[in-house]
């Protein structure tokens, strides 16, 4: 290994077939920088650069890699080198042949290349590509990866959802990689060939982040970190990051922190060598406590404090629910897949201004508003956090306090995005989560939201498949009158029928709107 001044930094001795390159310093690594080292090694055969040599060049981001062939007596014969190529500014193209340039073999005493100047020019070009990406607003660029036993079509749909998650987190997706396997390897997850393809994708797109669809084990994270110097995240970490960005209340921030700590605790093992040193000084002598054990203890102590604070917030919410119960106000909770339009629907029904956005998990903290009917009837409408397939168990447990609003609900309004191609899968995911929360006993009404965005064929299929569902559009107001009448009938008229007929005319059926007229929504 030679630095840019030609000094020998490292001497490696292998066998006749290969050499083992140890861990190299990461001081110069960055999106627009190379290692600052070039590899020069010998081949005992007349063959030039091998595929393994080019993979070392790619994964280690070396300035260059060169091979010197020797004859049977060890005398030098020919020299061949290769270096990386800068990607185009737009990040297009991902062919391996366009990733590096392999020079033709030359007689060893005819080589006149200035390797230092070559590396510096290459870094200048890499920096220009990175600057171009930053000027375009792409501060964080990522490649998405799916490795599963599911069919390719299913993996593509899952990556489409992961792309939306990345967009919500402020990440620009520059490429994706799909591999279908019978069983996911418990440690390496990807083979050498696919890892090389992934590195090429990341290099071409100048991606500093690799996001895997699914949850990676601690062993898989460590293995990937050893093979690539890019940051590696899984789907759970991405969702936790989104939650951390969107949490606004004290309860929401505490719940996100608790989920992050629960996720990080088992992954503290072997995170880096510094964690293995023993503590010293006063209070650290004797049998001793490793830095890793100290970190774990501090995480557990912080989790205990958060749980106590969340218990207090849970008690406050229970008092609020008890007060509503004494007032005789029914509670209707909006549930559904994330970005189905629950917050927009709450705003349309109650004339509120709850935050709504075309992003996943725009709502984290529960919002409750009163909905008043013309016949002096009221109910409380609660907006809750959206569901998603394979909801991380850390989030399920941490958001138990938030989801307690569902346990006290008299009726669940299941909001479905009627225009989404994965509608059936979304309904199945919501049903599964409600079953995990043991909430299947609560009555439900399905609202097919975004009806205006669905085509005629989709509407016909959905009307036949879900005849009891109410088509609505929270954006245009279509179907909201009918939805309000269904709510009133399910909550009030059914109860009145059990207790006897209610006196007085039903003004909500006389052509007037069932919405609050001139009423200010109350935050309860």
C-alpha positions as CSV (number, residue, x, y, z in Angstrom):
1,X,0.0,0.0,0.0
2,X,1.5,3.3,-1.1
3,X,0.4,6.8,-0.2
4,X,0.4,9.8,-2.6
5,X,4.0,10.7,-1.8
6,X,5.1,7.2,-2.8
7,X,5.8,6.1,0.7
8,X,5.0,2.5,1.8
9,X,2.2,2.5,4.3
10,X,1.5,-1.2,4.6
11,X,3.1,-4.5,3.4
12,X,0.8,-7.5,3.0
13,X,2.0,-11.0,2.5
14,X,-0.4,-13.6,1.0
15,X,-0.1,-16.9,-0.7
16,X,0.0,-17.9,-4.3
17,X,-3.7,-17.4,-4.7
18,X,-4.7,-14.3,-2.8
19,X,-3.9,-11.7,-0.1
20,X,-6.0,-10.5,2.8
21,X,-6.4,-6.8,3.2
22,X,-7.0,-5.8,6.8
23,X,-9.1,-2.9,8.0
24,X,-7.8,0.4,6.6
25,X,-8.1,3.9,8.2
26,X,-11.2,5.8,7.3
27,X,-9.8,9.3,7.8
28,X,-10.2,10.4,4.2
29,X,-13.5,8.7,3.3
30,X,-16.3,10.8,2.1
31,X,-18.7,11.1,-0.8
32,X,-16.2,12.9,-3.0
33,X,-12.9,11.5,-1.7
34,X,-10.8,8.4,-2.3
35,X,-8.7,6.5,0.2
36,X,-5.4,8.2,-0.5
37,X,-3.8,4.8,-0.9
38,X,-3.0,2.7,-4.0
39,X,-2.5,-1.0,-4.0
40,X,0.5,-2.5,-5.9
41,X,0.8,-6.3,-5.8
42,X,2.2,-9.2,-7.7
43,X,0.7,-12.1,-9.6
44,X,2.7,-15.2,-10.0
45,X,0.9,-16.0,-13.3
46,X,0.8,-13.9,-16.5
47,X,-2.8,-13.0,-15.8
48,X,-3.6,-9.3,-15.3
49,X,-6.1,-7.7,-12.9
50,X,-8.7,-10.1,-11.6
51,X,-12.3,-9.5,-10.6
52,X,-11.3,-9.6,-7.0
53,X,-8.8,-6.8,-7.6
54,X,-11.5,-4.6,-9.1
55,X,-13.8,-5.4,-6.2
56,X,-11.1,-4.3,-3.8
57,X,-10.8,-1.1,-5.8
58,X,-14.5,-0.5,-5.6
59,X,-15.2,-1.4,-2.0
60,X,-12.1,0.2,-0.5
61,X,-12.3,3.3,-2.7
62,X,-8.6,3.0,-3.4
63,X,-6.8,5.6,-5.6
64,X,-5.9,2.8,-7.9
65,X,-4.9,-0.9,-8.0
66,X,-2.0,-2.2,-9.9
67,X,-0.6,-5.7,-10.6
68,X,2.9,-6.6,-11.5
69,X,3.3,-10.0,-13.2
70,X,6.6,-11.9,-12.7
71,X,8.3,-14.8,-14.5
72,X,9.3,-18.2,-13.0
73,X,12.4,-16.6,-11.5
74,X,10.5,-13.6,-9.9
75,X,11.7,-11.1,-12.4
76,X,9.1,-8.4,-13.3
77,X,7.3,-8.7,-16.7
78,X,4.2,-6.5,-17.2
79,X,2.2,-3.9,-15.2
80,X,-1.5,-3.2,-15.4
81,X,-3.6,-0.7,-13.3
82,X,-7.2,0.4,-12.9
83,X,-8.9,3.3,-11.2
84,X,-12.5,4.3,-10.5
85,X,-14.5,6.5,-12.9
86,X,-16.6,9.5,-11.8
87,X,-20.3,9.0,-12.3
88,X,-22.2,11.3,-14.6
89,X,-23.7,14.4,-12.8
90,X,-27.3,13.1,-13.2
91,X,-26.4,9.8,-11.6
92,X,-27.7,7.8,-14.5
93,X,-26.3,4.4,-15.5
94,X,-25.1,1.6,-13.3
95,X,-23.1,-0.7,-15.5
96,X,-20.1,-2.2,-13.8
97,X,-17.9,-1.6,-16.9
98,X,-18.6,2.2,-16.5
99,X,-17.5,2.2,-12.9
100,X,-13.8,1.8,-13.4
101,X,-11.2,2.1,-16.2
102,X,-8.7,-0.8,-16.7
103,X,-5.6,0.2,-18.5
104,X,-4.0,-2.2,-21.0
105,X,-0.9,-4.2,-19.8
106,X,2.5,-2.5,-20.4
107,X,6.1,-3.6,-20.0
108,X,6.9,-2.8,-16.4
109,X,9.7,-0.4,-17.4
110,X,7.4,1.6,-19.8
111,X,5.0,2.8,-17.2
112,X,4.9,6.6,-17.1
113,X,1.6,7.3,-15.3
114,X,1.6,10.0,-12.6
115,X,-0.7,8.2,-10.1
116,X,-0.9,11.1,-7.7
117,X,-2.0,13.5,-10.3
118,X,-4.5,10.9,-11.6
119,X,-6.0,10.4,-8.2
120,X,-6.3,14.2,-7.5
121,X,-8.0,14.8,-10.8
122,X,-10.4,12.0,-10.1
123,X,-11.2,13.4,-6.7
124,X,-11.9,16.8,-8.2
125,X,-14.4,15.3,-10.6
126,X,-16.0,13.3,-7.8
127,X,-16.4,16.5,-5.8
128,X,-18.0,18.3,-8.7
129,X,-20.6,15.5,-9.0
130,X,-21.3,15.7,-5.2
131,X,-21.6,19.5,-5.4
132,X,-24.0,19.1,-8.3
133,X,-26.2,16.7,-6.3
134,X,-26.2,19.1,-3.3
135,X,-27.1,22.1,-5.4
136,X,-30.1,20.0,-6.7
137,X,-31.2,19.6,-3.0
138,X,-30.1,16.0,-2.7
139,X,-28.3,16.3,0.7
140,X,-28.9,12.6,1.5
141,X,-29.0,10.1,-1.3
142,X,-29.8,6.4,-0.8
143,X,-30.0,3.1,-2.5
144,X,-32.9,0.8,-1.5
145,X,-32.5,-3.0,-1.1
146,X,-35.0,-5.8,-0.8
147,X,-33.8,-9.3,0.0
148,X,-36.6,-11.7,0.6
149,X,-38.3,-15.0,-0.4
150,X,-41.4,-13.1,-1.8
151,X,-42.0,-12.8,-5.5
152,X,-40.3,-10.0,-7.4
153,X,-43.6,-8.2,-7.9
154,X,-44.3,-8.1,-4.2
155,X,-40.8,-6.9,-3.5
156,X,-41.2,-4.1,-6.0
157,X,-44.4,-3.0,-4.3
158,X,-42.6,-3.0,-0.9
159,X,-39.8,-1.0,-2.4
160,X,-42.3,1.5,-3.7
161,X,-43.6,2.0,-0.1
162,X,-40.0,2.2,1.2
163,X,-39.4,4.9,-1.4
164,X,-42.3,6.9,0.1
165,X,-40.9,6.4,3.5
166,X,-37.5,7.7,2.3
167,X,-39.1,10.7,0.7
168,X,-41.0,11.5,3.9
169,X,-37.6,11.3,5.8
170,X,-36.1,13.7,3.4
171,X,-33.9,11.2,1.5
172,X,-33.5,11.1,-2.3
173,X,-33.6,7.6,-3.7
174,X,-31.0,7.1,-6.5
175,X,-31.4,3.4,-7.2
176,X,-32.8,0.1,-5.9
177,X,-31.7,-3.6,-5.8
178,X,-33.9,-6.7,-5.5
179,X,-32.7,-10.2,-4.8
180,X,-35.1,-13.1,-4.3
181,X,-33.7,-15.9,-2.1
182,X,-35.1,-19.0,-0.6
183,X,-33.7,-18.1,2.8
184,X,-32.1,-14.9,3.9
185,X,-28.6,-15.5,5.1
186,X,-28.5,-14.9,8.9
187,X,-25.3,-12.9,8.7
188,X,-24.2,-11.7,5.2
189,X,-27.7,-11.2,3.8
190,X,-26.2,-10.5,0.3
191,X,-23.6,-12.5,-1.7
192,X,-20.4,-11.0,-3.1
193,X,-21.8,-10.5,-6.6
194,X,-24.9,-8.6,-5.3
195,X,-22.8,-6.6,-2.9
196,X,-20.6,-5.5,-5.8
197,X,-23.7,-4.6,-7.8
198,X,-25.0,-2.6,-4.8
199,X,-21.7,-0.8,-4.4
200,X,-21.8,0.1,-8.1
201,X,-25.3,1.5,-7.7
202,X,-24.3,3.6,-4.7
203,X,-21.2,4.9,-6.5
204,X,-23.1,5.8,-9.7
205,X,-25.8,7.6,-7.7
206,X,-23.3,9.1,-5.2
207,X,-25.4,7.6,-2.4
208,X,-24.1,7.7,1.1
209,X,-26.9,5.6,2.6
210,X,-28.1,2.1,2.0
211,X,-31.6,1.2,3.3
212,X,-32.9,-2.4,3.5
213,X,-36.5,-3.3,3.4
214,X,-37.1,-5.3,6.6
215,X,-35.3,-5.4,9.9
216,X,-31.7,-6.3,10.0
217,X,-30.2,-8.3,12.9
218,X,-27.2,-7.0,14.9
219,X,-25.0,-9.5,13.1
220,X,-26.2,-8.5,9.7
221,X,-25.7,-4.8,10.5
222,X,-22.1,-5.5,11.6
223,X,-21.4,-7.6,8.6
224,X,-22.6,-5.0,6.2
225,X,-20.7,-2.3,8.0
226,X,-17.5,-4.2,7.6
227,X,-18.1,-4.6,3.8
228,X,-19.2,-1.1,2.9
229,X,-18.2,2.2,4.3
230,X,-21.6,3.7,3.6
231,X,-24.2,4.1,6.3
232,X,-26.6,1.2,6.5
233,X,-30.2,1.5,7.8
234,X,-33.1,-0.9,7.9
235,X,-36.8,-0.1,7.5
236,X,-37.4,0.1,11.3
237,X,-34.6,2.8,11.7
238,X,-36.1,4.8,8.8
239,X,-39.6,4.7,10.4
240,X,-38.1,5.7,13.8
241,X,-36.3,8.6,12.1
242,X,-39.6,9.8,10.5
243,X,-41.3,9.6,13.9
244,X,-38.5,11.6,15.5
245,X,-39.0,14.3,12.9
246,X,-42.7,14.5,13.3
247,X,-43.2,14.2,17.0
248,X,-44.3,17.5,18.5
249,X,-45.8,16.8,21.9
250,X,-43.9,15.7,25.0
251,X,-45.7,12.3,24.9
252,X,-44.8,11.8,21.3
253,X,-41.1,12.6,21.8
254,X,-40.9,10.3,24.8
255,X,-42.5,7.5,22.9
256,X,-40.1,7.9,20.0
257,X,-37.1,8.0,22.3
258,X,-38.3,4.8,24.1
259,X,-38.7,3.0,20.7
260,X,-35.3,4.1,19.6
261,X,-33.7,2.9,22.8
262,X,-35.5,-0.4,22.6
263,X,-34.2,-0.9,19.1
264,X,-30.6,0.2,20.0
265,X,-30.2,-1.8,23.2
266,X,-29.5,-5.3,21.6
267,X,-27.4,-3.6,18.9
268,X,-24.9,-2.2,21.3
269,X,-23.0,-5.5,21.2
270,X,-19.6,-5.1,19.5
271,X,-20.6,-1.7,18.1
272,X,-16.9,-0.7,18.2
273,X,-13.7,-1.6,20.0
274,X,-13.8,1.4,22.3
275,X,-16.8,-0.1,24.1
276,X,-14.7,-3.0,25.3
277,X,-12.3,-1.0,27.4
278,X,-12.5,-1.1,31.2
279,X,-13.5,1.9,33.2
280,X,-10.9,3.3,35.5
281,X,-10.6,5.9,38.2
282,X,-12.7,6.3,41.3
283,X,-15.8,4.1,41.3
284,X,-14.4,2.1,38.4
285,X,-11.9,-0.1,40.1
286,X,-12.3,-3.6,41.5
287,X,-14.0,-6.2,39.4
288,X,-14.7,-3.4,37.0
289,X,-17.5,-2.7,34.5
290,X,-16.9,-2.6,30.8
291,X,-17.9,0.5,28.8
292,X,-20.4,-1.7,26.9
293,X,-22.1,-2.7,30.2
294,X,-22.2,0.9,31.3
295,X,-23.9,2.0,28.1
296,X,-26.4,-0.8,28.5
297,X,-27.1,0.2,32.1
298,X,-27.6,3.8,31.2
299,X,-30.0,2.9,28.3
300,X,-32.1,0.7,30.7
301,X,-32.2,3.5,33.3
302,X,-33.3,6.0,30.7
303,X,-36.0,3.6,29.5
304,X,-37.3,3.2,33.1
305,X,-37.5,7.0,33.5
306,X,-39.4,7.3,30.2
307,X,-41.8,4.6,31.1
308,X,-42.6,6.3,34.4
309,X,-43.3,9.6,32.7
310,X,-45.4,7.9,30.1
311,X,-47.4,6.2,32.8
312,X,-48.2,9.7,34.2
313,X,-49.3,10.9,30.8
314,X,-51.4,7.7,30.4
315,X,-53.2,8.5,33.7
316,X,-53.9,12.0,32.5
317,X,-55.5,10.6,29.3
318,X,-57.6,8.1,31.4
319,X,-58.9,11.1,33.4
320,X,-59.9,12.8,30.2
321,X,-61.6,9.7,28.9
322,X,-63.5,9.3,32.2
323,X,-64.7,12.9,32.0
324,X,-65.9,12.4,28.5
325,X,-67.7,9.2,29.6
326,X,-69.5,11.1,32.4
327,X,-70.6,13.7,29.9
328,X,-72.1,10.9,27.8
329,X,-70.0,11.7,24.7
330,X,-69.4,8.8,22.4
331,X,-65.8,8.3,21.1
332,X,-65.2,7.5,17.5
333,X,-61.6,6.8,16.5
334,X,-60.1,7.1,13.0
335,X,-57.9,4.2,12.1
336,X,-56.3,3.2,8.9
337,X,-53.1,2.8,6.9
338,X,-50.7,5.7,7.0
339,X,-51.5,8.5,4.5
340,X,-55.0,7.2,3.9
341,X,-56.4,10.7,4.7
342,X,-57.5,10.4,8.3
343,X,-56.3,13.9,9.3
344,X,-57.9,15.5,6.2
345,X,-61.1,13.7,7.0
346,X,-61.1,15.0,10.6
347,X,-60.6,18.5,9.4
348,X,-63.4,18.2,6.8
349,X,-65.9,16.8,9.3
350,X,-65.1,19.1,12.2
351,X,-63.8,22.2,10.4
352,X,-60.5,21.9,12.2
353,X,-56.9,22.6,11.2
354,X,-55.1,19.5,12.3
355,X,-51.8,19.0,10.4
356,X,-52.4,17.0,7.3
357,X,-49.8,16.3,4.5
358,X,-49.3,13.9,1.6
359,X,-46.6,12.1,3.6
360,X,-46.4,8.9,5.6
361,X,-46.9,9.3,9.4
362,X,-47.8,13.0,9.2
363,X,-49.8,12.4,12.4
364,X,-48.1,10.9,15.5
365,X,-49.9,12.5,18.4
366,X,-53.6,11.9,18.9
367,X,-55.9,14.8,18.1
368,X,-59.5,14.9,19.4
369,X,-62.3,17.2,18.1
370,X,-66.0,17.4,18.8
371,X,-68.5,16.7,16.0
372,X,-72.0,18.3,16.6
373,X,-75.1,17.1,14.8
374,X,-78.2,19.2,14.1
375,X,-80.3,17.5,16.7
376,X,-78.0,18.7,19.6
377,X,-76.0,15.5,19.5
378,X,-72.3,15.4,19.9
379,X,-69.5,12.9,19.6
380,X,-65.7,13.0,20.0
381,X,-63.7,12.2,16.9
382,X,-60.1,11.1,17.5
383,X,-57.3,11.0,15.0
384,X,-54.6,8.4,15.6
385,X,-51.2,7.4,14.3
386,X,-51.4,5.6,11.0
387,X,-50.7,1.9,10.6
388,X,-48.2,0.2,8.3
389,X,-47.4,-3.3,7.3
390,X,-44.9,-5.1,9.7
391,X,-45.2,-2.3,12.2
392,X,-42.0,-2.5,14.3
393,X,-42.7,-4.1,17.6
394,X,-40.7,-1.4,19.3
395,X,-43.2,1.2,18.0
396,X,-46.2,-1.0,18.9
397,X,-45.1,-1.2,22.5
398,X,-43.9,2.4,22.8
399,X,-47.2,3.8,21.3
400,X,-49.4,1.7,23.6
401,X,-50.4,4.9,25.4
402,X,-51.4,6.6,22.2
403,X,-53.4,3.6,21.0
404,X,-55.3,3.4,24.3
405,X,-57.6,5.9,22.7
406,X,-58.8,3.0,20.5
407,X,-59.5,0.8,23.5
408,X,-62.1,3.4,24.8
409,X,-63.7,3.9,21.4
410,X,-67.4,3.2,20.8
411,X,-66.8,2.9,17.1
412,X,-63.8,2.7,14.8
413,X,-63.9,4.5,11.4
414,X,-61.6,2.5,9.2
415,X,-60.3,5.0,6.5
416,X,-59.1,3.4,3.3
417,X,-57.3,5.0,0.4
418,X,-59.7,3.8,-2.4
419,X,-57.2,4.9,-5.1
420,X,-54.2,3.0,-3.8
421,X,-53.2,-0.1,-5.8
422,X,-52.3,-1.9,-2.6
423,X,-55.7,-1.3,-1.0
424,X,-56.4,-4.9,-0.1
425,X,-53.0,-5.3,1.5
426,X,-53.5,-2.1,3.5
427,X,-56.9,-3.4,4.8
428,X,-55.3,-6.7,5.8
429,X,-52.4,-4.9,7.6
430,X,-54.9,-2.7,9.6
431,X,-57.0,-5.8,10.5
432,X,-53.9,-7.6,11.6
433,X,-52.7,-4.8,13.9
434,X,-56.2,-4.3,15.4
435,X,-56.2,-8.1,16.1
436,X,-52.8,-7.8,17.8
437,X,-54.2,-4.9,19.9
438,X,-57.2,-7.1,20.8
439,X,-59.6,-4.5,19.3
440,X,-61.5,-6.7,16.9
441,X,-64.6,-6.6,19.2
442,X,-65.2,-2.8,18.6
443,X,-67.8,-2.0,15.9
444,X,-66.3,-0.7,12.7
445,X,-67.4,1.4,9.7
446,X,-65.3,1.5,6.6
447,X,-64.8,4.8,4.7
448,X,-63.5,4.5,1.1
449,X,-61.6,7.8,1.0
450,X,-60.1,9.5,-2.1
451,X,-63.1,8.2,-4.0
452,X,-62.7,11.1,-6.5
453,X,-59.2,9.8,-7.4
454,X,-60.3,6.2,-8.2
455,X,-61.3,5.3,-11.7
456,X,-64.7,3.9,-12.7
457,X,-63.5,0.2,-12.8
458,X,-62.0,0.5,-9.4
459,X,-65.2,2.1,-8.0
460,X,-67.3,-0.8,-9.4
461,X,-65.0,-3.4,-7.9
462,X,-64.9,-1.8,-4.5
463,X,-68.7,-1.2,-4.4
464,X,-69.2,-4.9,-5.0
465,X,-66.5,-6.1,-2.7
466,X,-67.4,-3.7,0.2
467,X,-71.1,-3.0,-0.1
468,X,-71.4,-1.6,3.5
469,X,-68.5,0.8,3.0
470,X,-69.2,4.6,2.5
471,X,-67.4,6.2,-0.4
472,X,-66.1,9.7,0.6
473,X,-63.7,12.3,-0.5
474,X,-62.2,14.4,2.4
475,X,-60.7,16.8,-0.2
476,X,-63.9,17.6,-2.1
477,X,-66.5,16.8,0.6
478,X,-68.2,14.1,-1.5
479,X,-70.1,11.6,0.6
480,X,-69.4,13.3,4.0
481,X,-73.1,13.9,4.6
482,X,-73.8,10.2,4.2
483,X,-70.8,9.4,6.5
484,X,-72.2,11.7,9.2
485,X,-75.7,10.1,8.9
486,X,-74.1,6.7,9.3
487,X,-72.3,7.8,12.4
488,X,-75.4,9.3,13.9
489,X,-77.4,6.2,13.1
490,X,-74.8,3.8,14.5
491,X,-74.2,5.7,17.7
492,X,-77.4,7.4,18.7
493,X,-80.4,5.8,16.9
494,X,-79.2,2.3,17.7
495,X,-78.9,3.2,21.4
496,X,-82.3,5.1,21.3
497,X,-83.9,2.0,19.7
498,X,-82.8,-0.1,22.6
499,X,-84.1,2.4,25.1
500,X,-87.3,3.3,23.2
501,X,-88.2,5.8,20.4
502,X,-86.7,9.2,20.8
503,X,-89.1,12.2,20.8
504,X,-89.0,15.0,18.3
505,X,-88.4,15.2,14.6
506,X,-85.1,14.1,13.1
507,X,-83.9,17.3,11.5
508,X,-80.7,15.7,10.2
509,X,-82.9,13.8,7.6
510,X,-84.6,16.9,6.3
511,X,-82.1,17.9,3.7
512,X,-79.9,19.9,6.0
513,X,-76.2,19.3,6.5
514,X,-75.2,16.9,9.2
515,X,-72.0,18.9,9.9
516,X,-71.5,21.5,12.6
517,X,-73.1,24.8,11.4
518,X,-71.0,27.7,12.5
519,X,-69.6,25.7,15.4
520,X,-66.0,26.0,16.5
521,X,-64.4,22.6,16.9
522,X,-63.4,21.9,20.5
523,X,-60.2,20.2,21.4
524,X,-61.1,17.8,24.1
